[in-house]
């Protein structure tokens, strides 16, 4: 098998494979991008890597816009999201329903943590996406996407955490960089219970990042897809379909997609021996 250019985050379950600690005919040359989210735009827009980790929201948007990527049934990151939505400890927001009509910051409207949280806010707390004034700091990874009319851009040079702490924002969504600050608290009064409630309703922990392969590589060497799934302890498309289906639904409701998607489209290009 050939050498591959990859952009994959280093986790407990990926470090050994990236470092050659797991026997494989593949030789992986990792780009070492940190945070790994910085790899998503060049993968979507340029196909810069042969293999890349990618946020589920980014992949669904890329697929809807016809980008030549193939999704692999490999979960790189999954977590409950509720602890990432913070407000000021002394502020007026006491529960998720209080966000209606308020200003909530997020790195990008298309960020996957925001996707899952907006779905919960809408379906469990009656706060629709357009019932919040979203304030963003970056464009989507998919260049063709334009934010909805109820989304505004923060002033150039401004900082998400600073705007939350000075009261410009009523709440903010963070990711892996969620701050540990006594001046802040979660919008969900009981984060653990809210996460377990999601799992009870839907049967899974929300998926943040998966693994994708460039279509030309998948078509010319389907054995590479199978080896990547083995190397990174992948699962099956059937096992991931509940998360995929809900992510599609939330993406459509939140104006992230230019057209509806089916799960068959999402898995298009996946070699039969992997599916």
C-alpha positions, 0 to 999 in steps of 0.5 A: 500500500502507498504512503498517505498524507493525513490530517488526524488529531492525536487521541488515545485511540489514534496516537499508536496508529499515527506513530506506527505502533500498530502493524499496518502496510500503510505509512501515514504522514501526518500534517500535525495540524493543531487544532485539527479543525484547521484541516477541515477547510483545506480538505474540503476546498482543495483536497489537500490530504488523502485522509482527514478527520472531519466534523460531521456538520462540515462533511454533510455540507461538503457532500451536499455541495458535491465535494469529492469525499468519501465518509469512513465509519470511523469515529474520531471524536464524540461527546455530550455537548451541553457542557460547551454552552456557557453563560456568565455566572451572574447573568440573567440566563438561568436555563436553556429556554432563557436563550430565546431572543438573546445573543449567543456566540459560536466560532462558526454557525456551522460548527458541529457542537452548535449543530447538536446544541441547536437541535436540543434547544429546538426540540427539547426547549422550544428555542428555534435556531432563528429565535436566537441572535447568533454571533460568529467569528469565522466562515464555514469550512465549505466556501459556498455556504452563506450564513442565514439572515439571523446570524451576524459576524462579530467585529474583526479582532474580537474574542468569543470569551471576552465578549461573553465575559463583558456582557456583549454576548449572553451565552457562548458555545465553545469546543475543546477549548471550553474555559474553566472560569469561575465567572462562567457556568453552563446554561444547562443547570445539570450538564450530566443529566442533560447529556444522559437525556440526549442518549436516552432519547436518541440512543447514542453519544453525539458524534463530532468528528469522523474520518474521510478519504478523498474520492480518487483514493477510495476509487483507485484503492478500495483496500485503503479504506478497509485498512483505515477502518481496521487501523482506527478501530472503525465500526459499520455504517449501520451502527452510525446511521442513527447519528448520521440521520439525526445530524442530517435532520438538524442540518436541514432544520438549521439552514446548513444544507442547500438540499436534502440528503439521504444516508445512502448519499452520505455513504456514497463511494464507501467500498462494499467490503467496508460497509 
